[in-house]
């Protein structure tokens, strides 16, 4: 059956054409999907750029710890009095990131899956820690001390504070910080879940301001509480290693996360335009406080009365500067500041990724294992710094690539399932999670 030229023209017009999926419509749909994938990739790159500096900041936190524990003469001469300040930096970063992850899950799903959250935390901390404890036991750490250190890290009763008092416990002297963080991971999601209906409801901005005020008040109360303990003749180790006396850095990091996550709740803060010059100033303050605050026991030897100022002013001030630096770095992450460049370069990022393994293994590597090595090869004492650096990096790299990374992949099985997530937010959350 033939049709006329006029009928053919009518069929070709938009008015007469039926609304069906022609091949060119399918092509347009595919183009739209491709563009969406391109946007996701672009968003992922933005997210990676946005939080890559966190690895560099961890590198600047681990270096004072290594210097304080005399990993090498060169590091000790530069960072010898700043080890406890480096630990404080880790506390602020942990409080900030873990709170941000919990708030992100809360805003996207309306709840926090406690089973998944605690499983991810265990997979992040426990595997490398348990291997380290086993090796420490082989190299002379007493088994009772190893068991106490392990229990203090996963003490759900919140009563154990591992404070070594014997030479056999010295390889485990730094594990108290892991116990501090694990106890914080246990409490924080429970606290946020009690505010779940408030932080996800119509008045969430109002309650976010209340939560921020609560965290800041708890930070100030913790500083006062610790100072009272000092006036009652508590030891420096008790003040620093007790969960009830040293929660202020974690609390302030959590307050920074609330401030950044609920931007609409803080309109004056949102209007602030953070220029990269402000980041540079805060970074300079961070470096200055890291190098100049010093060790509290060194202050005792010079001025027995001056240590109270260390606990009341100097250490909390470092926490404040670190939190402000974190928030400012995230607020102007789209700017090419010198600080972003410094913290995001490959060397700093690599050291930052190894920071947990370096923290675990540096003590036993540069003491017990080093002593065994020079007993077999005495000529290595002529190159003590190189040998100790090599031992630290080797053990940390083995721990990271053979223990940490495989278990980090298992964490994907315990990620919360979000129903509707913006591409940039989702990618940023995944990237932050990979760094925790």
N, C-alpha and C positions, 0 to 999 in steps of 0.2 A: 504494500500500500504506500503510495507516494504522497508527500505533503508539498504544499506550495511554499514559495519563498517567503511569503508573508507569515505563514504558520511557523516556519522555521525561526523567523525573527522574533515572533511572540514567545516561542519556547526558550529563546536565548535571553530574554529580559529577566530582570530580578523579580518583577511582579508575578510572572507566571512560573518561575522556577520553584520547585518544591524545596522545602527545608530538609535536605538530606545531607549526609556526610559524603561529599564528593572527595576525590583523591586530593585536590588542593587544600580542602579543609583538614584532611588527615595530616598533610604536610605541615600546615600551620600549627596543628596541635603538637607535632613532633618538634617543630622549631621552638614552641613554647616550653616543652620539656627540656630541650637542650639548653635554652636560656636559663631555665630554673636551675639545672645542674651547674651551669657556669656561675650562676649567682651563689650557689652553695659553696663551690670551690673558692670563689672570691671571698665569701664570708669567712671560710675556714682560714684563708691566708690572713685576713684582717684579725681574726681571733688569735691566731698564732702570734702575730706581731704584737697583739695587745697584751699578752701575758708572758711572752718569752723572757722578759726582764726578771721574772720571778726566780728563774734559775740563776741568773747573775747575782741577785740579792742573796740567795742561799750561799753562793760561793763566798761573798763577803762576810757571811755569818760563820762559815766553817773555818776560815783562815785564822781568826783570833783564837778559836778553840785549839787548832793544831799548834799555834805558836805558844799558847799557854801551857800545853802539855809537852812542850819541848820536842816536837817532832823533828825540828832541825834548829841549829844555832841561829841561822839567818831569820827564820820565822819567829823564833823566840825573842830575838833582839828587837823585832819590829812590833810584834803583837803580844809580847810576854805578859802584859798586865791586863789584857782585854778579853780573856777567855769567857768569863761570866757574862760580859756584855754581848758576846756573840751568841751565847745560849739565849739571852733575852730576845735577840733578833729572831731566832728560830721560833720562840714562843709567840711573838706577835704575828709572824707569817702564818703559823699554824692556826691560831685563833681566827685570823682574817679569812683564810681559804676555807677552812672547815665550816665556818658559819655561812660563808657565801654559798657553798654547796648545799647546805641544809635549807637555806632560804630559797634558793633556786628550785629545789625539789618541792618545797612547800608551796610555792607560788604556781607551779606547773601541774602538780598532782593533787594539791590540797592536803597532803599528808607527808610524813617521812616514813619510809619503809625501814623500820629499825633493824630487822633481820638483814636486809641488804646493806644498810649503812655499816653496821658493825662487822659484817663479813668482809666488806671492802677494806675497813681499817685493819682487820686482822691479817688479811692477805698482803697489805702494804707493809706492816711492821713485823709480824711474827716470823715468817720464814727465815729472813736474814738474821734476825735476833737469835732464834733458836740455834742456828748453825754457829753463830758467834759464841754463844754460851757453851756449846759442846767443845769448840776449839779452845776456849779459855780454860775449861776444865782440864783438858789435855795438857795445857801449858802451865799448869800450876795453881789455878784458882781452885780454892776448896769447894768441894761439891755442896756443902751446906750453904755457902755464900751464893753459889750459882742458883740453887733452888730458891733462895730468898729473893735474889734479883729477878728471877723469872716470875715469881709470885707477885712481887711489887709492881711489875709492869702490867699485870692483868688482874689486879686486885679489885674485884667488884664491890668489896666492902669498904674501900677507900680508907683503910686504916694503916696500910703498910708503907713506910718510907724507908727505902734502902739507903742507909748511910754506912759505908764501909769503915770499920775500925781496926782491921787487921791487914797485914801485908798480903795475905792470901786472897784478899778481896780486891786488891788494887786494880787488876785488869777489868773489873766491873764497875769502877768508880763513877763512870759517866752514865750508867743505865738509869739513874734516878730521873733524868729528863724524859725518858720514854714513858716511865710510870706516870709522870705528871701529865703528859699529853694523852695517854690512854684513858686516864681518869676523866680528863676534860671531854674526850670523845664519848665517854659513857654518859655524862651528865647533860651535855649541850642539847642533843636532839630531844631528850625528855623535857627539858625546859621549853624548847620551841614548840613541842607538841601541845603543851598546856596552853599555849597562845595561838594554837592553830586557827580556831574560828575567828580570832581577832585579827591575825595577820593576813588572812585571806578574805575577810568580809568587806562590807561597804565602808567601814570605818578603819581600814587597815593603816592608813596614813597616821591617824591619831594614835593607834596602838603601837605603830613603829616608832613614833617619837617617845612613847612611854618606855618601850623596850630599850631604846638608845639611852634614855635617862637612867634606866635601871642599871645598865651595864657600866655606864660612867660612874654612877654612884657606888657600885660594887668595886670598881677599880680604886676609887678614892678610899673606900672603907678598908680594902685590902692593904693599901699603903699604910694607913693608920694602925691597923691591926698588927702588921709586921713591926712597925716602929714600937708599939707597946711591948711586944715580945722582946725586942732588943733592950728596952729599958728595964725589963725584968730579967736581964742577963742571959738571954738565949744565945747559943753559939751561932756563928756565921753559917755553919753547915745546916743547922736546924732552920735558920731563917730562909736559906736559899733552896734547900731540898724538900721542905715540907709543902705538901699540896695546899694546906690551909694557910700558908704564909707567902706563897709565891704564885698566885693565880692572876696577878694584876696584868702581866703582859698578854696572856691569853684573853682576858676580859677586854682589854683595850683593842686588841685586834678584832675581836667579835663586834665591838661597837663601831669600828671603822667599816666592817662589812655591812652592818645595818644602815649606816649613813649612805653608803654607795648604792646599796640595793634598792632602797626606798627613796629614790630621788624626789618624787613628788611630795613626800612627807617633810622635806626640808627645802622649801622653795628658795630661801636665801642662799643656801649652799649650792643649789642647782644653778642659780644665776651667776655664781662666781665663775669667771673664765680663768682657768688655771693655765698660765703661760709656761712654756718650757723653762723660762728663767726662774720661776718659783720652784720648779723641780730641782734645778741646779742648786739653788740655795738650800733646799731641804736635804739634798744629797750631801752637800758640804757639811751641814749640821750633823747628819748621820755619821759621816766619816770622822768628824771631830769628836763626837761623843763616844764613838767606838774606841778611838785611840787614847782619849784623854781621861775618861771616867776612871779607869784603873780598877785594880782588884781591891776588894774591901780589906783583906788582910794586910795589904801593903799600907793602907791608910792607918791601920791600927799601930803599925810600927812607928809611924811618923807623928800621928796625932790620935790618941785613943778616943778623943771625943768627936773626931771628925767623921767617924763611920756612920753615925746617925744620919748625917746629911746624905751619905751615899744611899742608904736605904730609903730615906724620905723624899729626896729631891733628885739625885743624879740618875739612879736607875729608872725611876718612873719617867724622868725627862727623856731618857733614851727611848723608852717605849712610845712616848708621845710623838717624838720625831720620826721614829720608824713607821708608825701608823699613818702619820700625815704624809710621809713619802710614798707609802703604798697607794693611798687614795689618790694623791696627785699624779702619780705615774699612770694610774688607770684612767683618770679623767682626761689627761692630755696624751693618751697613747697614740693618737693619730698625728702627733707632731714629732718631727725628727729632732729630738733634743739630744745633746751630748750624753746625757745620763742613760737614755734608752739605748744609744749606740754602744756605750761602754758595757752595760749590763747584758746586752743581747749578743755580744760577739761570741764566736764559737768556743774560745777557750773558757770564758766565764760560764757559758751555758753548760759546757761539759763538766767542769768542776762542780757546778750547782747540781747537775743530775746525779753526780757521784756523792753528793754531800752526806746522804744518810749512811751509805756504806763507808765513807771516810770517817764519819763520826763513830761508827761501830768499831772499826778495825784499827784505827790509828794508834791507840794505846798499846794493844798487844803486839802490833807490828813493830813498833819502835822501841819496845822494851823486851818482852819475853822472846819473841821470834828473832829480834835483832841480836840478843845475847847468844842465842843458839847459833846463829849464823857466824858471828865473829869468833866464836869458840872453834868452829870448823875452819874458818878462813880469817885468821888474825890480821892479815894485811888489809882487809877492808876497813879497818878503823881509820886509815888515812883518808878515806872518802866518806866520812860518816854521814854528811848531809845527803849526798847522792844516794847512798845505800838506803837511808831511811825514807827518802822521797820515793824511791823505787818500790820499797816494800809496801808503803801506804797505797800508792797508786795501783800496784799489782793486785793486792788483796781486795781493794775497793772495786776494781774493775771486774775481777772474778766474781765477787759477790753480786755486783750489779747485773752483769750480763748472764750469769748462770743461775742466780737465785731470784733476784728482784724482778727482772723483766719477765721470766716465764710466769711468775705468780701475778704480775701486773696484768697480763693477758687474761688470766682467770677472773679478774675483777669485772670484766665486761659482762659476765654472766649475772652479776649482781647490780647492774645499773637499773635505776628506776625507769619504768616505761611511761613516757609522756604522751598524752593524747594530742596536743597541739602545741608545738614548740616552734618559735621563730628560728630560722636557720642560724642566724648569728649567735643567738643565745644558746642554742643547742650545741653548736661547735665549741663555743667558749666554755660551756660547762664540761664537755668531754675533755678539753685540753687541760682545764684546771684539775679535773679528776685524775688525769694521767700524771699530774705533778704532785698528787697527794697519795 
